[in-house]
Amino acid sequence: MHKILAFTILGMALTGAILIISVSLLFNTPIGIGWTIVVAGAATAFVIFASSALVLRRRLFEQDKRIS
């Protein structure tokens, strides 16, 4: 369970980095609609990783609470 949480945090960090890099390219892009789709996909992945990390953290906290 801790490994899954670590991977979701890593995924959140990578998609966040992609979003930070791609924001400046949205304003003056020669590529067009393709780059906008990539940014939308990265934003969606970031939201999924963030929500799953919160859920897993809550489950781990409840599991540790029961053991103690």
N, C-alpha and C positions, 0 to 999 in steps of 0.2 A: 504494500500500500504506500509506503514511503517512496519507493522507486517510481510509482505512477505519479505521485505528487511532484516529485523532482522533474520528471519528464514534462508534465504540464507547465511547470514554471519555466523550464527551458524553452518549450514551444512558445510560451507567452513572450519570453524575451526575444526570441528570433523574429516572431511576427511583429513585435513592437519595433525592432530595429529596421525591418523592411518598411514599415509605415513611416518611420522618421526619415529614412532616406528618400522615400518616394513622394513625400509631400511637396518638396520643391519642384519635382518633375511634373507635377500636375498643372502648374501654372503656365509653363511654356514648353509643351511637349510636342515633338515632331511625330510621335508614334500614333497618337490619337486615342480612340476608344479602347484599344487593347490594354493600355496602361491603366486606364480607369477601372477596367474589369479586374486587373491584378490587384490594385489597391483595395477594391471592394472585397475581394477574396481574402486578402491579408487581414482586413479589418474584421471580417466575419470569423476567421480562424482565431484572431486575438480574443474576441468576445467569447468564443467557445472555450478556449484554453483558460481564460480568466474565471468563467463561471464554474468550470469543472475543478479548478484549483480551489475555489472557495468551498465547493461541496465536499471535496476530499479532505480538506483541512478540518471542516466541521465533523466529518465522520471519524477522523483520526482522534480529534479531541474527545468525542464522546466515547470512543473505544478505550482511550487511555483513562478516562474518568471511571469507567466500569471496572477496569483492572485494579485501580488504586483502592 
